[in-house]
Every structure is written in C-alpha cells, then in structure tokens.
Amino acid sequence: MAATASNSGTTGGERKKNDDKDVPPPLPAPLNVPVADSHTHLDMLPQLPLGGAPSKSVVDEALAKAASVGVTTVIQVGCDLAGSRWAAETAAAHDAVWATVALHPNEAPRIVLGDPDGWSRQGEREPGGDAALDAALAEIDALAALPHVRGVGETGLDYFRTGPEGMAAQERSFRRHIDIAKRHGKALVIHDREAHDDVLRVLEEEGAPDRVVFHCYSGDAEMAKICAAAGYYMSFAGNITFKNAQPLRDALAVAPSDLVLVETDAPFLTPMPYRGRPNAPYLIPVTLRAMAEIKGVHEDALATAVAANTARVFGY
C-alpha cells in the first residue's frame, strides 16, 4: 500500500503536506441497504494479537464502525495457519463475522522452500518440503469443516511475488484447496495476481466448486465475460477507484449484477480519495457508491444485489 504524494499547487517554495497516512479516513454516509464486506483482514488491524484469543475490544470497535454505516457482515479471510485459526475463532465469537481459511498462494512456497528473509509475518523459516505443506493443508481441511467457516481461501496463484521456483508448490496447494472446498461444500475464494490463464485452467481441470469468488477481481472485461459464463463471482475492491484502473471499471461494467460482490481487502486498497491511509470495513460505502456509478445504477439497487450475492455465496 503506497501513499500518493503531490506537491502541486504549492507556492513560495512551501511543500504541501499530505494527510497523515496513519490517520483513518472519516466515516462515510451510511448506506440505506445493509451490505457485507466480502473480504477483509481484521487480524491485520493495529494492536490486534494474532494467534491467541480474539481481542474483543478491537474487533468490536471495527464491527461497530462498520455497522454504523450499513456494513453489517464481514468475511474474515485466512492467509496462513495462524490467521486461519484466528479467523475461525473470531467468527465463532462474533455474530457479524464469517470466516474463510486457507494458505495464501505465496504462503505455500514459503512452507515448502523456506523463507530465509522472513518476509511473511511468521518470520524466518527453514524449508519444510512437501511434507510440511501436506501437514498445513490437513489443518486447513479440518478448519474448513467448522460451521462458522463458510469459505476456503484465499487460495489461487500469484506470479507477482513468487518466481518460477515456487510455482509448483502454488499450483499443488491451489488444487488441494479446490478439493477441500468441494468436499466441504464451501465457497472457493481465489487470489489471482498476474496468473489469469493458469487460474482458469486449473479450475477447469479440477472442476470448480459450486461457488467461486475472484477476490479483488484483477482481470479485464473479456475475462469478466469468461467468469460470468462459468458462474464465477467477481468481488471488487477500492482499487476500482484508482486512476489507472480503467480495465477494472470496464470489467465491472459488463459483470452481471447477480455475480458482483464488494470488499475492502482491508487494511489494503483503500479507495480514493483516501488511498495510502488505513482501510477498514466501514469504508465499503465509498467503494460501493463508485461501483454503482460505474454500472449506472442507484446505490440502493447495487447494495441490494451484492447483499444477496454475498449471503448466497457464503451461505448465511
């Protein structure tokens, strides 16, 4: 998440100071129709301990702020074992939260090949090989059976951060997640970064689950038509408001309203005009209103559609 800097409009040699990147954006006007944030990471909020008992005060505050503007449900997404455990525990403890569990596409190669630089939040790790990946996937399988867990994800392929040496581990993990989702009857939540063709190929080869969500949809309009034909849901995030995101806006324009979701991916991808500042579920109205404008519909109509779509995908 990068803040945008601008010195335009300054005079007398003075530099215009940007808003503090650590200051949360203000509350938007509430939605008339309650909706869900289909993909968020409450475990990455400041001062929230990972892996232990959920911090009730911090989570309650985030949920209360969201509810105050009409975001009454959030889908807490797991990216690794600790985060998936936390997601399941938090969903069990809060009526407004449902969970998904998974190993992120970039997590699988780190388990197999190690993480000597400690890039992930687990810190430095030694290579564990396929046996370690199998053990981690077995725990994801067990978590996916829990009643408060309504999805398997985010899983998929990411060719942006993982090089060729990690692609085999990614694809193996992705295929296993597809199997887990199908066996438990849960939605599959896909992370697809610079890997569109291979993600679609693997889904076709394995046979997709009944409900598939492309989280933070990153394809173009042509891919959106392919997803629509397959019945895949497309979830749009705050980056649809970015200046360079015309392909995403084109994709949303052609995506059927009954296959569209809205998400924050918080704390990332904060919508304009707050890009670079912390994202959170309460900012969903900003993105949803931008989406309604792109689709040329009233925000209430779009909110009604995405609320029904999210409930249908995650079965609540």
Backbone bond lengths (Angstrom), bond angles and torsions (degrees), N, CA, C in turn:
res aa  C-N    CA-C-N  psi(-1)  N-CA   C-N-CA  omega(-1)  CA-C   N-CA-C  phi
1 M - - - 1.450 - - 1.513 108.54 -
2 A 1.312 116.47 116.32 1.449 120.38 -176.19 1.511 110.51 -116.18
3 A 1.309 115.13 133.54 1.454 119.55 176.55 1.512 109.82 -75.69
4 T 1.321 116.32 147.64 1.456 120.34 176.44 1.513 108.76 -96.37
5 A 1.317 115.23 132.81 1.456 120.74 -178.45 1.514 109.62 -111.10
6 S 1.316 116.25 144.27 1.450 120.33 178.67 1.515 108.90 -149.53
7 N 1.325 116.24 133.51 1.450 121.45 176.21 1.523 111.30 -110.62
8 S 1.336 117.12 11.16 1.447 120.23 -177.70 1.516 110.20 -65.23
9 G 1.325 115.90 145.69 1.454 121.00 176.72 1.507 113.84 83.44
10 T 1.329 119.74 5.62 1.451 121.16 178.74 1.509 109.50 -82.59
11 T 1.318 116.16 153.15 1.457 121.69 179.51 1.513 109.18 -134.50
12 G 1.339 115.47 161.09 1.456 119.95 174.36 1.504 114.14 61.78
13 G 1.344 117.23 23.08 1.455 120.13 178.03 1.507 113.48 77.68
14 E 1.345 118.16 1.23 1.456 120.36 179.59 1.523 110.12 -80.25
15 R 1.315 116.01 141.01 1.454 121.40 178.26 1.513 109.47 -93.79
16 K 1.339 116.03 128.85 1.460 120.13 178.50 1.520 109.92 -70.80
17 K 1.304 116.66 127.88 1.460 121.49 -177.93 1.521 110.22 -86.72
18 N 1.328 116.46 129.26 1.454 120.76 177.06 1.520 110.54 -72.20
19 D 1.310 115.56 158.12 1.454 119.12 171.69 1.518 109.41 -57.59
20 D 1.312 116.37 147.02 1.455 121.31 179.83 1.520 109.30 -59.89
21 K 1.337 115.58 122.32 1.463 119.58 -176.40 1.520 112.33 -65.96
22 D 1.324 118.27 -16.60 1.460 121.05 -179.79 1.528 113.10 -92.94
23 V 1.315 117.18 -4.42 1.464 120.14 -178.87 1.523 109.62 -86.07
24 P 1.324 118.79 123.29 1.465 120.15 179.47 1.522 111.26 -61.76
25 P 1.322 117.70 143.65 1.464 120.31 174.96 1.530 110.84 -63.19
26 P 1.334 116.77 159.86 1.473 119.32 179.92 1.521 111.72 -71.37
27 L 1.332 115.35 162.73 1.457 120.68 175.97 1.532 109.72 -66.39
28 P 1.333 118.22 131.30 1.459 120.15 174.65 1.527 110.28 -78.37
29 A 1.325 115.85 169.07 1.467 119.86 174.12 1.519 109.29 -61.67
30 P 1.323 117.89 139.95 1.465 120.45 -177.63 1.527 112.39 -64.95
31 L 1.324 114.99 150.17 1.461 121.43 172.24 1.520 109.46 -77.12
32 N 1.315 116.34 148.43 1.462 120.36 175.37 1.518 111.88 -77.54
33 V 1.336 116.00 -29.60 1.461 122.22 -179.02 1.526 108.46 -112.71
34 P 1.322 119.40 119.01 1.469 120.90 -178.56 1.528 111.75 -62.28
35 V 1.338 115.79 142.91 1.462 122.28 179.86 1.519 109.41 -133.69
36 A 1.341 114.47 176.10 1.457 121.77 177.05 1.521 110.18 -115.16
37 D 1.323 115.77 146.63 1.466 121.89 167.01 1.526 105.43 -86.16
38 S 1.326 117.17 109.41 1.464 120.20 -170.92 1.518 114.03 -78.64
39 H 1.342 117.91 -3.93 1.469 118.86 -177.76 1.525 108.46 -163.46
40 T 1.329 116.17 108.78 1.456 120.00 178.59 1.517 110.14 -145.37
41 H 1.338 115.28 165.31 1.470 122.09 -177.59 1.525 108.83 -128.47
42 L 1.324 116.11 77.31 1.459 120.35 178.60 1.522 111.86 -61.91
43 D 1.325 117.09 -25.70 1.460 120.01 -179.16 1.516 112.43 -70.31
44 M 1.325 118.36 -8.35 1.455 121.56 177.93 1.517 112.42 -102.45
45 L 1.346 116.13 6.44 1.451 119.21 174.19 1.523 110.28 -65.86
46 P 1.320 118.67 152.06 1.475 120.65 178.54 1.526 111.74 -59.07
47 Q 1.311 114.91 142.36 1.472 123.35 173.40 1.514 113.11 63.11
48 L 1.329 116.32 24.35 1.460 118.58 178.10 1.518 109.16 -106.73
49 P 1.319 118.93 114.20 1.457 120.58 -176.93 1.515 111.44 -68.47
50 L 1.327 115.88 138.65 1.457 121.12 -179.40 1.519 109.59 -99.50
51 G 1.310 116.79 135.65 1.449 120.78 170.44 1.507 114.68 98.44
52 G 1.328 118.16 -25.69 1.444 120.25 -179.83 1.519 110.76 -97.21
53 A 1.340 115.53 -156.55 1.455 119.57 177.23 1.521 109.69 -65.15
54 P 1.332 117.99 140.29 1.463 120.29 179.17 1.522 111.80 -56.81
55 S 1.321 116.69 141.05 1.457 122.11 176.20 1.518 108.26 -79.69
56 K 1.309 116.65 98.92 1.463 121.30 -171.48 1.520 111.69 -59.68
57 S 1.336 117.62 -41.35 1.458 119.37 -175.30 1.521 111.64 -65.83
58 V 1.336 117.31 -43.06 1.453 120.33 -178.04 1.523 110.89 -69.03
59 V 1.324 116.83 -45.90 1.458 120.39 179.57 1.521 110.34 -64.67
60 D 1.326 117.17 -44.65 1.461 120.22 179.55 1.526 111.45 -59.26
61 E 1.324 116.70 -39.51 1.470 119.79 179.28 1.522 110.81 -64.52
62 A 1.334 116.84 -43.84 1.465 120.59 179.61 1.521 110.91 -63.41
63 L 1.337 116.68 -41.65 1.459 120.33 -179.62 1.525 111.35 -69.57
64 A 1.322 117.08 -37.14 1.461 120.36 179.83 1.525 110.80 -66.70
65 K 1.327 117.14 -42.80 1.464 120.16 177.19 1.519 110.57 -61.12
66 A 1.324 116.35 -43.12 1.459 119.97 179.42 1.530 110.83 -63.04
67 A 1.326 117.01 -46.91 1.460 120.84 -178.53 1.524 111.71 -62.49
68 S 1.329 116.98 -31.17 1.465 120.31 -178.21 1.518 112.97 -65.93
69 V 1.343 116.90 -18.79 1.471 120.25 178.99 1.527 111.37 -114.61
70 G 1.334 116.52 13.43 1.451 120.11 174.30 1.509 115.88 95.06
71 V 1.317 117.95 14.10 1.474 121.48 176.29 1.526 105.78 -104.18
72 T 1.311 115.67 94.33 1.459 120.57 -167.19 1.527 113.85 -98.91
73 T 1.328 117.55 -5.83 1.459 122.35 179.70 1.517 108.50 -140.78
74 V 1.330 116.14 141.47 1.462 120.13 174.32 1.520 109.33 -131.36
75 I 1.325 115.15 145.31 1.457 121.93 174.48 1.517 107.12 -104.17
76 Q 1.335 115.84 110.54 1.458 122.45 -179.55 1.522 109.01 -86.90
77 V 1.319 116.28 123.14 1.465 122.13 -168.60 1.522 111.38 -107.02
78 G 1.341 115.73 131.64 1.450 121.48 176.99 1.523 111.83 -90.02
79 C 1.330 115.96 145.31 1.466 121.85 -179.69 1.522 112.72 -124.75
80 D 1.323 117.45 -11.27 1.458 123.00 179.72 1.523 106.92 -157.10
81 L 1.324 116.94 -178.46 1.458 118.26 -176.58 1.522 112.40 -63.64
82 A 1.334 116.81 -47.88 1.466 119.18 -178.60 1.516 110.84 -62.55
83 G 1.328 117.36 -44.06 1.449 120.53 -179.75 1.519 112.84 -67.70
84 S 1.326 116.94 -33.47 1.467 119.97 178.27 1.523 111.09 -70.79
85 R 1.329 117.17 -39.76 1.464 119.72 174.67 1.525 110.01 -59.93
86 W 1.327 115.06 -45.38 1.469 120.62 -178.59 1.518 110.66 -62.82
87 A 1.319 117.01 -41.32 1.465 120.97 179.20 1.516 110.82 -60.30
88 A 1.329 116.81 -46.07 1.459 120.73 -179.50 1.529 110.94 -64.19
89 E 1.330 117.17 -42.16 1.466 120.67 179.29 1.528 111.21 -65.03
90 T 1.319 116.43 -41.49 1.461 120.35 -177.29 1.522 110.77 -69.64
91 A 1.317 117.31 -39.10 1.463 120.11 177.06 1.528 110.91 -64.08
92 A 1.324 116.63 -38.02 1.462 119.59 178.84 1.526 111.84 -66.45
93 A 1.327 116.57 -26.93 1.463 121.12 -175.22 1.522 113.82 -93.53
94 H 1.336 118.55 -11.27 1.464 121.29 -174.53 1.526 109.80 -134.10
95 D 1.333 116.47 124.45 1.458 120.82 -178.17 1.521 112.84 -63.20
96 A 1.331 117.70 -26.52 1.465 121.26 -175.58 1.524 113.02 -87.05
97 V 1.330 117.35 0.53 1.462 121.20 -173.95 1.524 110.50 -118.11
98 W 1.336 115.52 133.21 1.455 122.79 167.03 1.522 107.47 -119.06
99 A 1.332 117.00 156.90 1.459 120.89 -173.02 1.522 112.42 -117.70
100 T 1.324 114.66 153.71 1.455 121.96 161.71 1.520 107.36 -125.05
101 V 1.333 116.53 154.52 1.463 120.84 -176.82 1.522 109.29 -133.69
102 A 1.332 115.60 143.70 1.469 119.09 -178.80 1.517 110.67 -179.26
103 L 1.319 113.75 171.24 1.456 123.36 164.90 1.527 106.68 -102.86
104 H 1.299 116.89 119.39 1.468 122.28 177.46 1.530 109.20 -55.85
105 P 1.328 117.99 148.93 1.474 119.20 178.91 1.525 114.35 -52.58
106 N 1.327 117.20 -32.41 1.464 119.14 178.72 1.522 112.83 -81.66
107 E 1.328 116.76 -14.91 1.465 120.15 178.81 1.519 111.30 -76.45
108 A 1.340 117.50 -37.33 1.466 120.10 -176.90 1.537 112.38 -57.78
109 P 1.340 120.60 -48.97 1.463 119.23 177.88 1.520 113.32 -63.48
110 R 1.322 117.51 -31.03 1.467 119.17 178.66 1.520 111.26 -68.43
111 I 1.328 116.42 -34.16 1.460 119.67 176.70 1.526 110.18 -68.43
112 V 1.323 116.28 -45.23 1.466 120.87 -175.88 1.526 111.62 -73.89
113 L 1.328 116.61 -48.23 1.469 121.78 -171.09 1.518 113.60 -97.91
114 G 1.322 116.88 -11.00 1.456 120.23 -176.61 1.515 111.18 91.58
115 D 1.322 114.46 168.99 1.467 121.56 -178.25 1.525 107.89 -139.38
116 P 1.339 116.89 73.16 1.466 119.75 -173.33 1.521 113.94 -63.75
117 D 1.330 117.41 -25.08 1.459 120.30 -179.17 1.526 112.55 -87.43
118 G 1.333 116.01 -6.74 1.463 118.94 179.83 1.514 112.72 62.76
119 W 1.360 116.30 38.16 1.465 119.07 -175.77 1.524 111.27 -66.15
120 S 1.338 116.85 -39.51 1.460 119.00 -177.47 1.528 109.71 -79.71
121 R 1.323 115.80 172.50 1.460 119.56 -175.58 1.518 112.81 -74.57
122 Q 1.356 117.93 -7.50 1.460 120.21 173.42 1.527 111.78 -76.78
123 G 1.325 117.21 -14.36 1.450 120.48 -177.50 1.521 111.54 82.48
124 E 1.306 115.71 -168.60 1.462 121.73 -176.72 1.528 111.10 -61.69
125 R 1.345 115.66 135.11 1.466 120.76 -179.79 1.522 110.65 -137.47
126 E 1.324 114.10 146.23 1.466 120.35 175.59 1.533 109.31 -83.86
127 P 1.328 117.92 156.98 1.468 120.06 176.22 1.530 111.15 -59.97
128 G 1.332 115.24 136.18 1.463 119.44 179.68 1.509 113.28 -110.24
129 G 1.341 116.38 -14.55 1.451 120.25 179.36 1.518 112.69 72.61
130 D 1.327 115.23 -175.11 1.463 120.70 -178.07 1.518 112.53 -63.43
131 A 1.333 117.34 -30.39 1.468 119.78 -179.18 1.521 110.90 -63.79
132 A 1.326 116.81 -39.77 1.464 120.04 178.93 1.520 110.84 -67.49
133 L 1.330 116.94 -38.33 1.461 119.66 177.26 1.520 110.71 -65.20
134 D 1.326 116.72 -41.75 1.467 120.22 178.00 1.526 111.39 -60.35
135 A 1.331 116.39 -41.63 1.468 120.27 -179.62 1.525 110.75 -65.47
136 A 1.335 116.37 -41.33 1.457 119.92 179.06 1.524 110.74 -65.50
137 L 1.315 116.93 -41.81 1.459 120.71 179.19 1.529 111.65 -65.75
138 A 1.318 117.01 -32.74 1.465 119.95 177.34 1.521 110.57 -63.99
139 E 1.329 116.70 -37.07 1.464 118.68 178.06 1.528 110.86 -71.22
140 I 1.318 117.29 -38.74 1.468 119.88 175.15 1.529 109.90 -59.52
141 D 1.320 116.45 -41.46 1.463 121.73 177.97 1.529 110.48 -58.24
142 A 1.327 116.69 -44.74 1.462 120.27 -179.67 1.526 111.27 -66.80
143 L 1.329 117.37 -41.03 1.460 120.52 178.94 1.524 111.38 -65.18
144 A 1.328 116.14 -35.15 1.466 120.17 -177.93 1.521 112.43 -64.00
145 A 1.319 117.53 -18.73 1.466 121.15 179.95 1.524 112.67 -80.46
146 L 1.335 118.17 -12.62 1.460 120.87 -175.67 1.526 110.97 -70.58
147 P 1.329 117.34 146.46 1.474 119.73 -174.82 1.517 114.63 -66.38
148 H 1.329 118.32 -29.51 1.466 120.33 -179.51 1.521 112.03 -83.55
149 V 1.318 117.61 -6.63 1.464 122.08 176.40 1.521 107.54 -92.57
150 R 1.329 116.96 117.73 1.452 121.47 -173.89 1.524 113.25 -114.51
151 G 1.324 116.09 4.08 1.455 118.30 178.82 1.509 111.89 -156.42
152 V 1.332 115.46 160.26 1.461 123.44 174.83 1.525 106.42 -115.23
153 G 1.312 115.78 112.60 1.449 120.73 -177.11 1.518 110.23 160.22
154 E 1.328 120.27 163.47 1.427 118.56 17.87 1.522 110.34 -95.76
155 T 1.307 114.20 129.72 1.445 123.00 179.33 1.518 108.20 -128.36
156 G 1.310 116.91 171.82 1.462 119.59 179.91 1.511 110.95 141.45
157 L 1.325 115.91 -140.34 1.458 121.75 -178.40 1.524 109.34 -136.15
158 D 1.335 115.05 142.59 1.463 121.53 179.68 1.523 107.97 -139.51
159 Y 1.328 116.10 105.45 1.457 120.58 -179.42 1.522 112.27 -95.52
160 F 1.347 116.24 5.58 1.461 120.16 178.87 1.524 111.06 -81.94
161 R 1.346 116.61 -47.42 1.460 119.98 -177.61 1.531 113.33 -95.36
162 T 1.326 116.78 -30.33 1.461 119.80 -176.25 1.515 110.24 -100.26
163 G 1.326 115.94 127.17 1.456 121.29 -179.88 1.511 112.12 -81.69
164 P 1.334 115.70 -176.71 1.473 120.43 -176.77 1.521 113.47 -56.12
165 E 1.337 117.43 -31.06 1.466 119.69 -177.15 1.527 112.44 -66.36
166 G 1.345 116.58 -21.60 1.460 119.22 -177.68 1.513 114.52 -102.87
167 M 1.338 117.45 -0.43 1.467 119.69 -173.73 1.522 112.90 -66.90
168 A 1.330 117.60 -35.61 1.468 119.90 -179.53 1.521 110.94 -64.10
169 A 1.333 116.28 -42.48 1.469 119.80 178.79 1.524 110.46 -65.31
170 Q 1.326 116.53 -40.52 1.465 119.73 178.36 1.523 111.63 -60.14
171 E 1.333 115.80 -49.50 1.460 118.62 -175.90 1.525 111.07 -66.92
172 R 1.330 116.86 -39.26 1.466 120.05 177.69 1.528 110.69 -60.81
173 S 1.326 115.91 -43.86 1.457 120.45 178.77 1.528 110.59 -64.67
174 F 1.315 117.55 -42.97 1.464 121.97 179.81 1.522 110.60 -59.10
175 R 1.320 116.80 -46.05 1.466 120.13 -179.54 1.533 110.77 -62.40
176 R 1.310 116.94 -38.92 1.467 120.08 179.09 1.529 111.15 -66.64
177 H 1.328 116.67 -38.58 1.462 119.78 177.98 1.523 111.17 -64.56
178 I 1.310 117.12 -38.63 1.468 120.29 176.79 1.528 109.93 -59.13
179 D 1.322 115.99 -44.60 1.462 120.48 178.70 1.522 111.64 -62.61
180 I 1.332 116.47 -42.57 1.466 120.63 179.67 1.534 110.25 -61.52
181 A 1.333 116.25 -45.30 1.470 119.92 -179.76 1.521 111.15 -60.95
182 K 1.320 116.96 -42.87 1.467 119.95 -178.28 1.523 111.09 -67.67
183 R 1.321 117.78 -43.29 1.464 119.73 -177.82 1.525 112.65 -65.57
184 H 1.331 116.82 -32.68 1.466 120.14 -178.72 1.522 112.72 -95.96
185 G 1.330 117.18 -2.89 1.457 119.66 -179.85 1.509 113.40 66.47
186 K 1.331 116.95 34.53 1.466 121.78 -178.23 1.530 110.40 -108.65
187 A 1.321 115.27 157.10 1.464 120.67 176.78 1.527 110.27 -65.63
188 L 1.319 115.81 147.74 1.465 122.19 175.75 1.524 108.16 -103.78
189 V 1.332 116.74 121.74 1.462 122.42 -178.07 1.516 108.68 -106.95
190 I 1.329 116.26 116.97 1.456 122.05 -169.36 1.519 112.28 -104.19
191 H 1.325 114.46 132.29 1.459 123.54 167.51 1.526 106.84 -100.66
192 D 1.308 116.63 118.42 1.469 122.58 -175.99 1.517 108.28 -129.97
193 R 1.324 115.23 104.88 1.474 119.03 178.89 1.522 109.59 -124.92
194 E 1.324 115.04 112.35 1.467 122.68 178.81 1.527 111.01 56.60
195 A 1.352 116.26 36.02 1.463 120.42 -176.70 1.532 111.02 -145.12
196 H 1.325 117.32 30.18 1.464 120.99 -171.59 1.518 112.98 -54.16
197 D 1.336 116.23 -52.14 1.465 119.44 -174.23 1.520 111.73 -61.83
198 D 1.336 116.61 -42.44 1.460 119.52 -177.51 1.526 111.62 -71.88
199 V 1.328 117.84 -35.28 1.465 119.89 176.23 1.528 110.17 -61.66
200 L 1.319 116.48 -47.17 1.462 120.14 178.89 1.521 111.26 -64.14
201 R 1.324 116.30 -37.83 1.474 120.11 179.00 1.522 111.18 -63.15
202 V 1.315 117.74 -48.04 1.462 121.12 -178.13 1.528 110.58 -64.08
203 L 1.318 117.61 -40.30 1.464 120.10 176.99 1.523 111.16 -59.61
204 E 1.323 116.19 -41.58 1.458 119.70 179.85 1.524 111.06 -68.88
205 E 1.334 116.88 -41.30 1.465 120.24 -178.41 1.520 112.02 -67.12
206 E 1.315 116.82 -39.59 1.462 120.65 -176.92 1.526 112.10 -83.88
207 G 1.317 116.00 -24.49 1.464 119.99 -171.29 1.512 108.91 86.17
208 A 1.315 117.19 110.18 1.459 121.20 -173.71 1.522 111.32 -70.93
209 P 1.326 117.08 149.65 1.479 120.09 170.64 1.524 110.41 -62.12
210 D 1.321 116.03 170.09 1.459 120.28 -179.34 1.521 112.18 -62.14
211 R 1.336 117.10 -32.75 1.467 121.08 -177.63 1.528 109.10 -126.26
212 V 1.318 114.90 119.53 1.464 122.48 -178.85 1.524 108.35 -126.67
213 V 1.331 116.93 131.05 1.461 122.31 178.63 1.522 109.07 -119.74
214 F 1.325 116.31 123.88 1.463 120.64 169.27 1.522 107.34 -86.94
215 H 1.336 115.05 97.85 1.461 121.53 179.91 1.527 109.82 -67.59
216 C 1.326 115.25 144.03 1.466 121.82 -178.51 1.531 109.23 43.07
217 Y 1.314 115.20 60.04 1.455 121.93 -174.66 1.534 109.69 -45.65
218 S 1.338 115.64 130.45 1.466 120.27 -174.07 1.520 113.06 -126.73
219 G 1.332 117.05 5.81 1.460 119.55 179.55 1.521 112.41 -85.97
220 D 1.322 115.16 -175.63 1.457 120.69 178.33 1.525 110.27 -101.21
221 A 1.338 115.93 -170.56 1.457 120.13 -177.49 1.525 112.03 -65.77
222 E 1.332 117.42 -36.62 1.460 119.75 179.76 1.518 111.17 -65.16
223 M 1.337 116.80 -40.52 1.460 119.19 177.21 1.527 110.48 -67.29
224 A 1.330 116.90 -34.86 1.462 119.77 178.20 1.525 110.58 -60.85
225 K 1.314 117.22 -37.05 1.464 120.61 177.51 1.528 110.77 -66.51
226 I 1.338 116.67 -38.02 1.465 120.79 176.92 1.530 110.13 -64.04
227 C 1.333 115.96 -45.56 1.464 120.55 179.14 1.524 110.83 -62.17
228 A 1.313 116.28 -42.63 1.463 119.91 -179.57 1.526 111.03 -62.56
229 A 1.327 116.17 -41.71 1.465 119.57 179.99 1.519 111.60 -63.02
230 A 1.342 116.11 -31.35 1.462 121.12 179.53 1.520 112.42 -86.47
231 G 1.336 117.94 -7.83 1.460 121.37 -178.40 1.512 113.20 80.94
232 Y 1.344 117.72 18.64 1.461 121.01 178.65 1.527 109.97 -81.00
233 Y 1.331 115.49 138.96 1.459 121.22 176.65 1.530 109.66 -82.04
234 M 1.334 115.13 148.48 1.456 121.85 179.04 1.522 108.70 -122.44
235 S 1.329 116.34 120.15 1.456 121.81 -178.02 1.523 108.93 -105.49
236 F 1.332 116.26 124.96 1.459 121.49 -175.76 1.523 110.24 -105.94
237 A 1.339 114.56 141.70 1.462 121.70 -175.69 1.529 110.16 -116.14
238 G 1.330 115.77 -174.75 1.462 121.44 -175.63 1.509 114.87 -62.36
239 N 1.340 117.10 -19.74 1.465 118.00 179.99 1.522 112.74 -67.94
240 I 1.327 117.47 -9.89 1.466 118.74 175.72 1.527 111.13 -67.30
241 T 1.346 116.92 -15.42 1.461 121.46 178.21 1.518 112.67 -90.79
242 F 1.341 117.61 -5.83 1.460 119.84 -176.26 1.527 110.23 -72.01
243 K 1.306 116.54 150.44 1.460 122.24 -176.11 1.522 112.25 -58.46
244 N 1.341 117.05 -37.05 1.474 120.82 -174.66 1.525 112.78 -91.17
245 A 1.334 117.75 15.85 1.466 121.15 -171.91 1.525 112.98 -103.36
246 Q 1.319 118.38 29.19 1.462 119.38 -179.53 1.529 112.64 -57.89
247 P 1.361 119.87 -39.14 1.470 118.40 177.09 1.530 113.24 -58.82
248 L 1.324 117.70 -34.53 1.468 120.10 176.81 1.526 110.58 -68.79
249 R 1.318 116.73 -40.54 1.464 119.57 178.54 1.532 110.84 -64.97
250 D 1.334 115.54 -38.05 1.464 119.25 176.38 1.525 111.17 -63.65
251 A 1.343 115.74 -38.84 1.467 120.16 179.04 1.521 110.80 -65.35
252 L 1.330 116.95 -45.83 1.461 120.04 178.79 1.521 111.09 -60.79
253 A 1.319 116.55 -37.33 1.460 120.16 -177.75 1.527 111.98 -60.43
254 V 1.343 117.20 -32.70 1.468 119.96 -178.05 1.527 112.82 -98.89
255 A 1.336 117.90 -9.51 1.462 120.76 -179.29 1.531 109.98 -71.87
256 P 1.331 118.47 131.21 1.467 120.29 177.93 1.525 111.05 -61.30
257 S 1.308 116.65 139.26 1.463 120.20 -176.67 1.520 112.72 -61.58
258 D 1.348 117.50 -25.12 1.459 119.12 179.90 1.525 112.66 -83.30
259 L 1.342 117.08 5.46 1.464 121.30 176.15 1.528 111.92 -124.47
260 V 1.326 117.26 18.27 1.462 122.04 -175.59 1.526 110.43 -110.14
261 L 1.339 115.26 134.67 1.460 122.83 172.73 1.531 108.69 -122.76
262 V 1.332 116.08 168.06 1.460 121.45 175.53 1.520 108.36 -127.56
263 E 1.315 116.20 144.47 1.468 121.06 -178.17 1.517 110.37 -147.58
264 T 1.340 114.52 166.74 1.465 119.87 172.10 1.524 112.14 -101.31
265 D 1.348 117.31 -36.78 1.466 121.74 -165.02 1.526 109.40 56.02
266 A 1.338 115.94 28.46 1.460 121.30 -178.83 1.526 110.52 -58.01
267 P 1.327 115.65 143.01 1.467 128.00 12.15 1.530 114.95 -90.43
268 F 1.320 117.52 18.70 1.464 121.65 -176.65 1.529 110.92 -98.36
269 L 1.334 116.15 170.97 1.465 124.66 168.40 1.525 113.16 56.22
270 T 1.310 116.33 44.04 1.452 120.76 177.59 1.531 110.19 -62.68
271 P 1.333 117.77 130.65 1.467 119.53 -176.34 1.529 112.38 -68.89
272 M 1.320 114.34 157.33 1.460 120.35 172.12 1.533 108.51 -64.89
273 P 1.337 117.77 146.47 1.461 127.74 7.03 1.527 114.40 -92.46
274 Y 1.337 117.41 24.76 1.466 120.99 -174.35 1.523 112.84 -108.86
275 R 1.313 117.69 13.90 1.455 121.03 -177.36 1.526 110.47 -53.00
276 G 1.338 115.36 134.38 1.460 120.68 -178.54 1.513 113.50 97.15
277 R 1.329 117.36 -11.18 1.461 121.08 177.14 1.529 109.17 -104.92
278 P 1.330 118.61 165.98 1.471 119.84 -172.95 1.523 112.39 -63.14
279 N 1.315 116.09 134.39 1.455 121.53 175.69 1.526 109.14 -94.16
280 A 1.318 116.41 157.18 1.461 122.39 -179.63 1.518 107.70 -162.66
281 P 1.340 117.90 160.92 1.465 120.51 -177.23 1.521 114.58 -54.73
282 Y 1.341 118.80 -28.68 1.468 119.61 -177.48 1.526 112.91 -67.19
283 L 1.335 117.43 -10.00 1.465 119.94 178.99 1.527 113.60 -91.50
284 I 1.327 117.27 3.02 1.472 120.79 176.69 1.537 112.31 -51.73
285 P 1.346 120.02 -41.47 1.465 118.38 -178.98 1.528 113.72 -57.12
286 V 1.328 118.04 -32.47 1.466 120.53 179.71 1.527 109.80 -63.38
287 T 1.322 116.01 -47.25 1.462 120.12 -179.68 1.517 111.30 -69.14
288 L 1.324 117.53 -42.85 1.464 119.88 -178.14 1.528 110.96 -61.90
289 R 1.324 117.74 -39.84 1.464 119.67 179.47 1.523 111.16 -66.07
290 A 1.326 117.09 -37.64 1.462 119.82 175.82 1.530 110.38 -64.42
291 M 1.335 116.68 -39.74 1.456 120.82 178.45 1.525 111.59 -64.27
292 A 1.331 116.58 -41.36 1.458 119.89 179.37 1.522 111.01 -62.33
293 E 1.313 116.25 -39.27 1.470 120.05 178.15 1.523 110.76 -63.92
294 I 1.339 116.56 -42.20 1.462 120.65 179.59 1.528 110.69 -62.35
295 K 1.321 116.22 -41.14 1.459 120.05 -178.27 1.526 113.29 -83.51
296 G 1.324 116.34 -8.20 1.456 119.74 178.19 1.512 113.79 69.37
297 V 1.347 115.86 35.73 1.461 120.56 178.68 1.523 109.29 -126.84
298 H 1.329 116.82 162.57 1.454 120.94 176.66 1.526 108.87 -69.04
299 E 1.314 116.83 145.30 1.470 119.94 -178.16 1.520 111.93 -60.10
300 D 1.338 117.78 -32.56 1.467 119.47 178.60 1.523 111.44 -65.38
301 A 1.330 116.27 -37.84 1.461 119.71 179.39 1.525 110.68 -66.64
302 L 1.325 116.59 -43.50 1.462 119.07 178.99 1.520 110.90 -67.55
303 A 1.324 117.22 -40.67 1.466 120.31 178.51 1.528 110.61 -60.84
304 T 1.304 117.13 -41.39 1.466 120.77 178.20 1.519 110.96 -60.74
305 A 1.342 115.94 -42.18 1.464 120.31 -179.70 1.520 111.74 -67.20
306 V 1.324 117.37 -48.69 1.471 118.73 -175.24 1.524 110.81 -70.26
307 A 1.323 118.08 -31.14 1.466 119.79 176.58 1.524 110.68 -63.09
308 A 1.335 115.74 -44.69 1.459 119.85 178.54 1.527 111.31 -67.11
309 N 1.331 116.18 -40.30 1.477 120.15 179.85 1.520 111.39 -61.84
310 T 1.327 116.87 -45.37 1.467 120.64 -177.31 1.516 111.30 -65.34
311 A 1.326 116.50 -41.83 1.466 120.04 177.71 1.521 110.77 -63.92
312 R 1.325 116.87 -36.85 1.463 120.54 179.79 1.538 111.07 -69.20
313 V 1.314 116.14 -41.31 1.477 120.40 -178.73 1.526 110.67 -63.81
314 F 1.329 115.58 -48.05 1.457 119.82 -172.10 1.527 113.94 -97.92
315 G 1.317 116.83 1.62 1.440 120.78 170.04 1.510 115.55 64.58
316 Y 1.325 116.90 45.89 1.462 119.38 176.54 1.516 110.34 -122.54
